[in-house]
Amino acid sequence: MSLRTPADGHVEDVAPGRGTLPPRARYASSDAASLSLNGRWRLRVSATADAEDDAFARPGHDTGDWAEVTVPGHWVLQGHGAPIYTNHLYPFPVDPPHVPTENPTGDHLRHFDLPGDWPDAGDAVLRFDGVESCARVWLNGTELGDFKGSRLPHEFAVGHLLRPAGNVLAVRVHQWSAGSYLEDQDQWWLPGIFRDVTLLHRPPGSVGDFFVHASYDHVTGAGTLRVDSDVPGRVTVPELGVDAATGEPVTVPVAPWTAETPRLYDGVLATAGERVPLRIGFRTVALEDGLIKVNGTPLLFKGVNRHEWHPRHGRALDLDTMREDVLLMKRHNINAVRTSHYPPHPAFLDLCDEYGLWVIDECDLETHGFVEQDWRDNPVDDARWTPALLDRAARMVERDKNHPSVVMWSLGNEAGTGRGLTAMADWIHDRDPARPVHYEGDLDCRDTDVYSRMYPPHAEVERIARGLDGGTRRRRRLPLILCEYAHAMGNGPGGLADYQELFETYDRLQGGFVWEWIDHGIEHPELGYAYGGDFGEELHDGNFVCDGLLFPDRTPSPGLTEYGKVIEPVRIGPGGTDGTVRVTNRYDFADLSHLEFEASHQIDGRPAGTHRLTVPPLGPGESAEVKLPPAPDDEGGEVQWTVRALLAGDLSWAGRGHTVAWGQGTVVRRAPVAAAAGARPAVDGHTVTLGPAVFDARTGAPRTVAGVRVRDLRLDVWRAPTDNDHGAHWQSDVRCGPHWRELGLHRMRHRLDAVETDGEALTVRTRVAPAGREAGLRTVYRWTSDGERLRLTVSVVPEGDWTVPLPRLGVRFGLDAASTDAVSWFGGGGEAYPDTRAASLLGRWEAGVAELQTPYVRPQENGARADVRWVELGGLRIEGEPEFWFSARPWTNEQLDAARHRTDLTPGDTVWVNLDHRQHGIGSQSCGPGPLPRYFLWPEPAEFSFVFSVPGD
C-alpha cells in the first residue's frame, strides 16, 4: 500500500500544462478594460513541492504570517532562498522528467477588487507573461490549471469566476519541474512570477488572434497589407487611406521598415467589441541567391545576444530598463539582437519596432546539460516531449508574429538534435513561411534556412566564406551567421575588427552576434557584484555569467566602445592623395543625408581648429574622397586630423551632434625623442647621481628622479590573467594564462649581475627568470642624462626554451600615492590592447588614477592606454621611444591577480606604474578562439627607451 500520493504530479508531467487558452497575438493596448495585478503579493516558501496542501487558495485563508514580495520578481532575490548559477550543468540529478524532492515552492496570494467601471458583459482573461518554472493557478478557490514554459505567455478564461470585490488569486510556483529540463540556458536559476500578471476584459465581439501581413515590393515601392483575424473586423490606416475588411489585401505606396529606417504606420483593427491599435512596418524577408535579404537587400547583422538582466531584480525588467538597452545599442551602432535564449518581455519587441533593430526571436528551449551524457535521453529526440516543444514554438510565434523587427525565428539553443526540433521547424515554416528559421545545432541545415555557428576562429570563418567548408550541398548554398562570437567575458573581446573585416569582404558572411549584452552580476553589499559560487551553490560556473558588453549596472565596458567603433556604419580613412579623406557608407539601406561631418586637426594632441566638411549624401556602399581643410603650421609637432560623422538632427535614439563614426590620420609624424646624454654619473658612497636622479650604488636602482621618490623599478612581464587569458577548460588549443602561471611568470626572480658606471652611463645588468626553469630574460638597464632629463634604455634578450608568449614586456615602478592622483597623457584615450584598439582615439587626456581602472566584476588586467607618446603623473613626465602602453593602479599586479571581487582590492600608499613596450593580445578564449598569431608577444630581442623629466607648464 502506498503511503504517499503526491498532489503535484503536474510538476513532473512532460505535458506543457492544462487549462490554458490557445496562444494568440499580443498587443500592447486596446480600448477594452484591463487591470494590472502587479505589485505586492503574499508569499510562503516551502522546501518541497508537496509540503503544503492547496488550502491557501481558498478565500479566507489566513496569510498574516506570510512574507510580502514584489511581482514581477524572483523570491530568491527578495530574501527567500538563494540564486543558483550554472552554465550548462543541471543543478539536480539528470533523470528526466523527475526533479528532486527538495523543490523550493512559492505559494503566492493576491487579493484584488474589480474597478468600479469594470463592464458586466463579456468575459475576462487572466494573463501571465512569465513564471519560472511551473505554475498552478486558482481564482477564488477554483483551480484554473497549470503551465510550464517560463518565458512564454499563458492565459486562462476567468470571467465566470470574477467577483466585484474580494477576489483571491493564488499561484503555486515550483522552482523545478519537467520544464526545467528544457530551460538550461546559461543563466541564474531564479524562480518566481517575474513578468506581468494582467486581467483583461474580453467584450462580446472582442479581438481574438490576428496576423498582420505587411510586405514590401522593393521594385515598385508598394506595400501590401492583409490582416487575418479570427474575429471579423475592419483595418484602417488613415495615413495610407486604407479601410479594408480583415482578410482583404490592400496595396498602396509606402515607405518600408528597416532597422536603419524604422518607418511605422499607425492603424486600428476594429471588431464589433474592441479596437486594437496597430503599428505596421512594411518589409519582406526572403532567402534569395544564398543570402538573407530584406526588401531585396542583403543584411549584415551587427548584433548582440541579449539575456534579460537587472542586478537587483534579475529577469524582472521594467520598461525604462528595456528602453535603456535599446538606446545603448543604437548609440553603439548595434543593429540586431538575438533574444538568447528565450522570447524577451513583449515590450522589448515594441521598442525594437520603434527604434529599429533586427531581431532573431529565440524559443524558450535549451537542453545543454545532456551533453554530459552524450545527449542520451535528450527531450528533443523523445516523442513524449514533442507536444511541449510545439507548445513553446507556438507560444513564441503567435505572440510575436506581428512585429516587423522580427526577421527570423530560432528554435532554441544548444539542445542537440532530434525529431522534436524537426517538428518545431515544420510547424513554424507552415505557420509563417515569410520568415527564415534558425538553429545553430542543425549543422546540416536540414530543418533551417541559415548556416549558424558559434565561436569559429577567423581562419575557419574565411574558409566557410570561400565555400571550402564542406558539408551538405544545401548548407553550402546558405549564408553563414555567427549566432555567437567574440565572448565578452572580462577584458575583451579581442579580434572584433578582424572578424568585421571578414564580414565586409565576403558576401556569404552576414555578420554575427557578440556574446553577450550584459554581465549577470547580482548586487551584493560585501562583494560588489556576486557571481556563481557566491551563494554556496553545490555546482556552479563562477563568473562565466559575467560575460557582457555592459557591466551589471549598465555602464558600457571598453568592449562595447570597441564594438561600436568596429561596426560603425561610416568608414573614414585616409584618401588616395595627401590632404584628402575617404568616406564610405556602410549602411545597408540608408544614405548619409542624416549626418553632418566635422574635421579638425591636432598638434601634439591639442585641437587646432574645427571645420565643417562637405560630404555628399552617399548611398549604401558608395564612397567619396573629400578634401580636408589645410593643416595648420605644425611648429615642429606631430599633426593628426580627425573627421567625425555626427547626427545632423535629433533622432528618437540620440540627439543632434551624437558621434556615429570617426576616423583619424597623420599629417606630420612625431619627431624622435631628443637624446638625453652628456652628463656623467657621480659615485658618492652608497649613491650614484646622474643628472636629476639618485641611484642606489649597490643595486643600480633609482631612488629619486627629479626629486620624486621611485621604488622598485624593474622589468615586468606579468599581468593578472584576464578571463580570456585563462580560456575555457574544454578547449584543446593553448590557453596562455595557465601556462604563464605554470612557467612561473608571476614569481620572476631578478638576479643582479653587474652595476657599471662607464663614461656617460650607469648600466645595470640582470637576468630575470622564474625559479625551477631555464628560460630567462637577459635584461640591461642603461641610464643616461643631459643634466635635466634622464633616459632609460632597456635591452631584453630571451634565453632558454620559451614555449609560451609573454603577457607583457616593459618596466614597472612605484610612486607615492599621496602625490600621484592626476594623470595626463598624449595617446589613446580608453583602455586598449593589441587586438582591442580600434576605438583608441588619439589625443590629450586627463584622469585620476581611480578613473584609469576598469571595474571588471572579477578583477583582472585592465586599464592600459595604447600609443602613448608621453604621460605625466606624480611629478614626472615620461616620454617613450617608440610609443608605449601605460597603466597606473593603486595596487600591484599580484594583488589584482589575487582578487576575486572588486571589494578585495584596497588602495595602498603606492601607485604602481607600468610602461609597456608591448602587450599580448586579448582574444576571446573564455569561450572562443584566442588572439590571432599576429597579436602574440613571443619573447625576442627588444630595445625600448623612456625619458624622465619634470613636467612643463
N, C-alpha and C positions, 0 to 999 in steps of 0.2 A: 504494500500500500504506500502510495506517495504521500509524504508529509508536507510537501511544498508544491503548490500550484501557482506559479508566478502570474501576476496580472499584467505583466509587462512584456508579453510575447511580441508585441509590435516592435519592440526595440531591436530584436534580432531577426525580424522578418525582412527578407530581401525586397519585398514589395515597396514601392515608393510611398505608400500611405493609403488612407481610405477616408472617404467623406468629403474630399476637396472637389471644387469645381474644375472643369476643364480650363487649361491655361488660355489666356487671351491677351490682346494688345494692351499695353499700359499707356495711359495718358495722364499728363500732369494735373489737369483740372477739367472741370465741366461745370454746367450750371446746376447739376444735381448736388444735393446736400452731402456733406461728409463731416466726420468727427475724428480728429486725431486722438488716439489713445496712448500717445507717447507721454512720458512724464514719470512720476513717482509710483512705483509698484511695490507691493509687499512681496517678500521673498523668504522662503525656507529652503535651506540646502541640506540634503540628506546624503549619506555616504554611499548608498546603494539605490538601485532603481526601484526596489520594492520595499524600502524601509517604511514608507507611509502608504496608507490607503488613499482613496480618492475622495474622502470626506471633505477635504479642504475646498473642493469645487462646489459644494452645496452652499446656497445662500445662508448667511448667518454664522458661518464658521468663524471662530474666534482667532484672529491673527494678531492679537495685541502684543505678543512677544516676538513677532516676526521682524526681521530686518526690513529696511527700505532700500531700494536700488532704483537707479535711473534706467528707463527704457526709452530709446535704444541704449544698450550697453552690455557688458560682459560681467557676470558676477565676480569672476576671479580678479578683475581689475578694480573692484569696489569693496575689497576687504574680505572676500569669502572664498577661500581656497587660493590656488596659485596657478599661473600660466605654465605651459609646457612648450618647449620648442624642440622640434626635430626637423631635419631636412627631409629625410625620406623614411627613416625607421618608424614603424608604428610604435607608439608608446604603450602597447599592450600586446599580449601574445597573439600571433597571427594564426587564427583558426576561424576563418570566415564561415558563417556570418556572426560567430559568437564574440561577445565582448566580456570584459572582466566583471565579476560580481561587484568589485569596487568601482562603482559608476556614479560619480557625483551627479546629483539630480536636484534641479532647482524648481520648486513649486512657486509660480508667480501668480499673484492675485491683483486684480484691478477692479475697483468699483467705479461705476460711471452712470450718469443720468443723460438722457437724450436732451438736446436743446429744445427750448420751448417751441421753436418753429419747425421741428422735425416733421416731415409730412406723414400723414396717416396712411395714405395709399402707397402701394408698391411693395417692394421687397428691400432687403438690405444684404450687403456682403461684408464679411469681416476679412480683411486682407493682412497677411503677414508678409513683409518683404524680405525677411531673413532671420532664421533661427538656427543656431548650431547646437546639436546635430540632429536632434529628433524631438518633435513636439507632439503632445497630446492635448487637446483643447476641449474645454467645456464652456458653455454660456448658460448662466442661470441654472446650473445643476445638470444640464443636458449635455451629454458628450457629443461633440461635433465630428470628431475623427482625429487622425494623426497624420504626420507627414515627415519626410526626410528630404534632403536637398537644401543644404544650409544657406546657400547664396541665391536662392530662387524663390519666386513669389508663390504663395498658396492662399487660396480663398475658400471661404465657407459661406453658404447661404444661411442667414440667421434672422431674416425678417420675422418669422413666426415665433421667435423666442424673445424678441425685444420687449422691454417694458419702458414706460415713460421715465421711470426713476428706479434706482436701486439695482441696476444691472450688475452682475458679478461675472467677470471674465477670468477664467482660471486656465493656466497653461503650465503643463509639466514638461520641463526640458531636461533631456538626458545628455550628458557630455559625450558618452559613447553609444554607438548604435551600429547596426549593419551598414548604415550610410557612411560611417567613419572610414570604412574600407575604401570608399570612393573619393575621399577628401584628404588625401595625404599630400598636401600642396606646399611643402617647404615654407611653413609659417607657424606662428604660435597657435596652439590648440586653445581656443577661447570659447567656452560655452556661453550661451545666453541668447536673449532676444535683442539682436544688435542692429536691426533695421526697423523701419517704421511699422507701427500697427495702426490700421485705419479702418473705421466703419464707414462704408459707402452706401448711401441710399440709392436704390435702383427703381426709378419711377416706372410706371407702366409704359411700355414702348421705349425703354431706355436703350442706349447703345450697347451692343454686345461686342463680339470680336470684329475687328475690321483690319484690312490690309491696304495700305497706301502704296500704289504702284505709280512712281513718278520717274519716267525715263526721259532721256535727253538724246536727241539726234544731233551729233556734232557737225554733220554735214549741212543740215537745213537750219539748225538753230532752234528747232521746235522741241517742245516738251509735251509728253503725253501723260495725262493724269487719269487714273482709274482707281476708285476706292471701292473695294469689295467689302461688303458689310453683311453680317448675319441678320441684322435688322434693317429693313429697307429705310432709306432716307435720301437726303439731298446733300450735295457737296457744293459749297460756294467758296470761291477765291476772288474777292472783289477786285484786287489789283489786276487780275488777269481777265476779269469779266466772265469767270466760269460760274455756271449754275447748272448742275447736272445731277441726274439721279445716280445713286450708288450703282456700281457695276457698269456704268456707261463711260467709255473712254472719250476724252476731250483733248484735242491737240491745239496748242497755241504757242506763239513765240515766247521764249523765256530766257532768262539768264541762268546758266547752270550753277549747280552747287559743286564746289570743290573745297578741299581743306584750305586752299590758299584764298579762295573767294567764296566764302560760305553764304551764298545768297539763299535766303529762306523767304517763302511766301506764306502769309497768314491766311488760313482758311478755316472753315467750320464744317463739321459733319453733324447734320441735324436729323434726328429721328422724331417720331411723334412725341417722345417723352424726354429728350435730352439733347443738348447742344455741346459738342466737344470741340475745342479749338485744335486746329492742326497747324503744324509747322512743316511746310513742304519744301523739300530740296530736290530739284530735278537733276538726276545723274544716272548714267548707265555704266555698270561694271561688266566687263567681259574678259574672257581669256582668248586672246587673238594673237596669232603669229608667235605663239610661245611666250606671251607676256600678259601680265595683268594690266588692263587698260581701264581708265575711267574717261568717259566721254571721248574715246578714241585716242587717248594719250597714255603712254606707259607711265606707271608710277615709280617713284623712288622713295621707299619708306625710310624716313629718318626718325626712327621710333624708339620708344622705351616700353619695357614691361612694367606694368603698374599693379602692384598689390595695393589694397586699401589699408591705410595705416594712420594712426594718430598715437603719439607717445603716451597719452593718458587714457584715451578711450578705445584703443585697439582698432577694430574694424567698424566701429560706430562713428561714421563721419557725418558732419553737418554740411549744409550747402556751401557755406563760406570756405570750408576747408577744401571741398572739391573744386570750387572756383579758383582757389589759390593754386591748386595743382595745375589746372588748365592754363592759367595765366603764366605761371612759371615755365610751362612747356612752350607756349607760344613765344615768350620773350627769349627763350634759348633756342629758337629755330626748330624745335621738335615738331614734326608734322603727323605723327602716328602713335597709337597706343595699342598694345596687346593687353587685354584685360586678364592678366595672369592671376590665378588660373581658374577664373570663375567670372560670371557676369557681374559687373560693378553695380553699385547703387544706381537705380534707374535715372536719377537726376544727373549723374555724371554724363550720361549719353546725351541728355538735353544740352548740356554745356558743350559737348563735342560738336553737336549740330550747330550751335550758335556761334562758337568761336572758330571752328574749323579744325578738326583733327580726323585723320583716317583711323578707323577702329577695326581691329580684329577682335571680335567678341568671342570669348572662350567659355566653353561649357564648364560647369562645376564638376570636374572629374580629374582625378589623378590617383593611381594605384601604385605609386613608385616603390613602396615598401616590398612588393612582391618580387622585386629584382633580387632580393636576398635569398630567395628560394628558386631562382632561375624561372620566375614567373609561374610556378605551379599554383594552381587554384586561383589564378587571376580572374576576378569577376568579369572582366570584359570578354573573356573567352568561355564563359559559363552561361548557358542559355537561361538559367534561373534568374540571372541578374538583368537580362536584356530589357524587360519592362521598365526597370528602374533607370537604365541608361536612356531609353527612348523618352521617358518622362522628363529627364533632365534636359535632353536636347529640345524637346517641345517647349518646355517652360522658358528656356532661353530664347528660342526663335520667336515664339508667339509674343513674348513680352517686348522684344527689341526690334521687331521686323520693320517698324515704320521710321527708323532713324536713318537719314541719309548718310550719316557719318559711318555707319556700319557697312563695310565693304567686303567683309569676309567672315564666315563662321568658322570657329575652331572646335573640334570635337573634344578637346581637353588637352591634358599634358601628361607625358611620361606614364602612360597606362599600358605599355606593352602593345600587343596586337591581339586581335580576336574578332569573333563573329559579332559581338555586341557593337564594336566600333563600326563595322561594315553596316550593320542595321541603322545606326545613327546617321551615317553618311547618306545612305539610301533615302532615309526619311527626310533629311534636310534638303537633299537635291530635289526631291519630289515636291516638297512644300515651298521651297524658294529657289527655283533654278536660276534666278538672276544674280546670285552671289556665289563665289567660289567657296570651297570647303578646304580647310587647313587641318593638318595634324602632323606634327613632327615625327611621330613614331612610325608613320606609314612610309617606310623608306623606299618601297617600290611604287608609291603613289597609285596604288590600286583603287583606293577609295577617295583620294583627294586630288586637288586641282593645282597644287603648287608643291615644288620640292622644297622642303623645310629642313634646316639643320640647326644644331646648337654647337657653338664654340669651335668650329673648324679653324685650323690655323690658316694664315694668309695664303700659304702656298697651295693648300688644298682648295681654297675658295677660287684661286685663279685657275686651277686645273678644271674645276667644275665649270667655270665661266667659259673656258675654251672647249668644252664638250669632251674632255678627256677623263671623265669620272667613271665611265662605265654605267652599270645599272640597266634597268629595263629601258626599252625603246620609248615607252610612254614617259618615263621620268626624264630622259634626256631631252624631251621636247617641251619640258615645263620650265618656268622661271625658278630661280633659287632665291629664297628668302632666309636670312639668318634670324629665326624667331627668338634666339637668344645669342648674344655675343658680347664681348667686352665686359667681363664680370667686374662690376664697380664696387668691389669689397675693399674698404680701407683706401689706401693711397693708390689711385689709378682711376679708371683703367688705362693702360698704355696701349699704343698701337692703333688708336682710333683713326688717325689721319691716314695710316697705311691701308686700313680697311676701306675708308671712304674713297681713296684713290682707285681701288679696285672697283668699287660700286660704280664710280663715274666713268670707268674705262670700258666696262663690258655690259652690253645690253641685257644679257641674261640675269645679271645680278640686280635684283630690285630692292636692295637695301636690307635693313635689319632693325632689330630692337635690342637696345642695350639692356642688360640685366643689372640692376633694376632701378626703379624710380626712387625709392626711399629706404633708409635704414629703419628696421623694425625695432629700434631700441625702446625699452619701456622706461619712462621717467622714474627715477629711484632716488630717494633722499640721500643715501650714502654712496651710491655708485655713480651718480650722474645719470647714465642710462644703463639698464640691465639688459643682458642677452642670455642665451641658452646656458643653463647651469647655475645661474644666479638665484634660482628659486628651488634648488635642491632636487632637480629632476633626476630620475633614475637613468634615463637616456636623454642625451641632448647633443646638439651640434654647435655649441659655443656661439661665437659671434658670426657664424655663417649667415645668420639672419640680418646682419648689418652689412648690406652689400648694395647700397643705393647711391644715386647721384645727389640725393638730399640727405642731410643729417636728420635725425628724428624730429627736430623742431622745424623742419622745412627750410633751414638755411642751405643755400646751394653749396655743394662741395666744389673743390677745384676741378673734379671730374666733370661736373655739369658745365662749368665755364669752358673747359676744353671741348666738350662735345658740342656746345653751342657754336664755338668757333669753327670746328671741323666741318659741321654741316651747314654753315651759313649759306643762304640762297644766292648770294652775290660773291663772285670771286674777284678779288682786287689784287693785282700784282704788277710788277714792272712791265712796261711796254717793250716793243721791239726796238725802240730808239731811245736815246737819252732824253730825259725830260718828259716822258710820257708814262701813262699808267694804262693797263689793260683791264677792262671791266667786263665780266661775263655774267649773264643772267643764268643762274642755276635753278630757278623755279621751274616747275613742270607746266604751269598754266598762266601765271601772272606775268605781266610786263613790269617794267621798273618805274611806271608813272607815279606810283605811290611813294617814291623815295626821292630824297634830295641828297646831294653829295657835297662833302666838305673836305678841303685839302689844307694841310698845314705842314710846316717844316719845323724841325727841331735842331738846335745846335747844342751838341753835348747834352741832349735830353731836355733842353729848355725850349718851350714853344717860341716860335719866331714868326707869328702871324698866321691867320686862318683866312681862307678864301672859299667862296662857293665854286664848285666845279660843275660845269655843264656836261651832263651825260645824257645821251638820247634815251628815250623810253624803250629800251631793248626788249624784244620778245624773248620767250623761253629759248635758251640755248644760244642766243645771239651774243656777240662780243663787239666791243669797240675800243679803239685806242684813243685816249684823251690826253691832251697836252696839260701838263702841270703848270702852275704858276712858277715864275723864275725862282730859283733857290736864293736865299739871302747870302750875303758875304759870310763865309764860314769863320773868319777871324782865326783860322788855324785849328778850328774844332771839327769834330765829327758831325756830319749833317745827314739827317734822315727826313723822308717825307712820310706822312700818314694820310690816308684817304679813308673817310668813313661814309657809309651809306646809312642815312637816317630817315626815319619816318617823316614824311612831309606834312602830315596832318595827324590828328588824333584818330586812332582806331579803337575798337572795342577792347583790345588786349594790351595796348600801350599808347602813351601819348606822343605827340609830336616831339621829335628830337631823339627818340629811342634809337640806339645803335643796333642796326640789323647786321651789319658786316663791316669789316675794316681790313686794311692791308697796309704794309709798311715796306719801304725800300731805302737803300742807301745812296746818297749823292756823293758825299766825301767820306772816305773811310777814316777810321781812328788812327791817329798818329802813334807810332811806337812810344811806349813809356820811356821817358828820359832815363839815361843811366844814372845810377847813384854810386859814384866811385870817386876815389881821390883821398879820402880820409884814411888814416892808418889806425889799427887797433892799438890801444894802450893798456898794458897789463899793470894792475896795481894790487898786489896781494891776491885776495880771493876774487877779484873782479876784473873784467875787461871792459873798457869803454871804447865804443866805436860810434862816432857821430852822436846822435841823440839817444843811444841805447847803452845800457849797462847789462853785462852778461856775467854769469857765474863762471869763474875761470876754470873750475874743475870739470863742469858738465857741458859748458858752452851754451847753456840755456839762457834766454833773455830774462832778466829780472824786471827791467823797466824799458819802455820805449817812449821817448818824448815826455818823460815823467809819469807815464801811465804804467801801473803795475801789470805785468803779464805773467801768467803762470802756466807751466806745463805745456809749452809749445812743442809739438811733436807730430810726426806723421800719423795720419788716421786713415784706416781702411774699413772701419766697421760702421754699419748703420743698424739701427733697430729694425729687424726684418719686417717688411710690410706683409700684409696678408697675401699679396701676390708673390712676394719672395718665398713665403712658406710653401705656397702651392697647395694643391689638394692631394690627399694621401692616395687617392685611387689612380693618380696619373703616372704613366710609365716613363715620361721624359724627365730630364734632370730638373730637380727643384733646388734652386740655389740656396735658399735660406737654410735648410737642414745641412747642406754641405758646408756652408760657411761656418756653422757652429761646430760641425764635426771636425773641420780643419783647425778650429780654434781662433778664427779671426776676431772673436770678441774678447780674446785674452792675449793679445800680442805682447811680446816682451821686446824691450828696446835696449839693445846692448850698445854701450858706448865704446867705440874703438879708438877714437883719437879726437883731441881738440887742438887745432893748429892755428897759430897766428903768423901768417906769412905775407909779407908785403902789405897789400891793401885789404886783406880779407881775414875774417875769422871763419875757419872751416871746421865743421863738426861731422865726424864720420861715424855712422851707426849701422847696425843690422837689425832689422825689425822682423820678428818671426814668432810663431806660436810654439809653445813647449810641445815636445813629442813629435815634431815634424821637421823635415829637412828644408822644406820650401821657406824662403825668406825674401826680404826686400833689402838690398844694399842701398842705404839712403845717405846722401850727403847734403848737409845744410851749409850753404856758403853765404855769409853775410858781408855786405859792403856798404859804404856810405860816402856821401859827398859832404858830410858835416851837418846837414839839416835833414836829409832823408835817409832812410835805411832800406836796403834792398836784400831780400831773402831769395835765393835761388835754390830750389830743391831738385836734386837729381835722384832718380829711383831706377834701380836695375834689379829685375827679378832673378832669383837664384833657385835652383832645385826644380822639382817637378810640380808645376802648378796645373791642377786638373779642373779648377773652377775659376770663374771670373771673380774680380774683386767687387765688393759692394760700392766702394768709393775710393778715390785717391786724392789726398790733399793733406792739409795740416789743420790741427785743432789747438786752441789755446783758450785760457780763461781770463775774463776781465771782471773787475769788481762790479757787482750788480748795482750797488748804490749809485754809481756814476754811469751806468750803461742801461739806459732805457730807450731814449730816442735813437732811431736808426734811419739814416738816409742813404740812398744809393742810386746809381745810374746803371740800369739794366732792365731785366724783365720784371714786371710788376707783381705777378702772382706766382704761386707755387708751380714749379716746373721741373721735369726730369727729361732725360734724353728722348723718350717717346711720349711725353705728355707736355710738349712745349709750344703747341700751335697757338695757344691763347696767351702766350707770354708777350705782352705789349711792352715794347722798349720805351723807356722814359726815365724821368727822375721821380723817385718815390720816397715817402716818409712813413714810418710806422713805429709803434712801440714794440718792444720785444714780445710782449704778450700777443700782439696782433700778428706776429710772424708765425705763430703756432697754428697748425690746422688741427682742430679738435676731433680727430677720428675717435669713434666710440671705443675701439681698442687701440690704445696708444701705439704708435709705430713711427718710422721715419717719415718726416713731413717738413714742409716749410722751406725747401730750397728755392732760391731765386737763381735764374739762369742768365747767361750772357752779361754778367756783371762786369762793368769797367772799373768801378770803384765803389767802396762802401765807407761810410763814416759812422763810427759808434765808439762810445766810451772814451772820447778824446783823441781818437786816432782816425786818420784817413788811410785807406788801404787800396792801392791800385794793383790790378793784376795783369800779367802778360803770360799767356793770352787771357781772354776773358774767362771768367770763372763762375762757379756756383758758390753762393754763400748761404749759411743759415746761422741763426743765433737763438739759443734757448736757455732758460733758467734752470736746466738740469742736464746731466750728462747723457750721452747716447746710451750708456749702460743702464742708467736709471729709466730712461724711456723704454728700453728693451724689457726691463723687469716689470713694468706697469701692466696691469690688466684692465684697468678702468681709468678714466680721466682723473678721478679723485685720488688715485695712487700717486699722482705727481704733485710735488710741493716745491715751489721756487726756493732755491738756496741763495747763498750770498755771492755766487759766481754766475756770470753769463758765459756760456760755452759757445765759442765761435768756430764754425767750420768754414774753411776756404778750400774749395774742392776744384782740382784740375779737371776731374772727370767723375761722372756718376754712372752706375749701372742702370740699365733701363728698368721699367716697372712691369710691363706686360699685364696679363690678366689671368695668371696661372692659379689663382684661388679657385677657378673652375674652368678656365680656358687655357689658351697657349701662353707660354712665357714670352719674354721680349724677343723680338726678331734678332737674328745674329748680329746685325749692324749696331745694335744697342748694347751689346755685351762689353763689359770692361775687362778684357783679358790683360793679365799682367804683361807688360812690355816696357822697355826702357822709356822713360819720360823725364822731361825737364820743364819746370814752370817757376814763375817768379812772382813775388809780391813786393811792393814798395810801400813802406810805412812812413807817414809824415803827420804833421799837425794839420787839422782841418783849416781851410781858409775861411774867409768871411762869406 
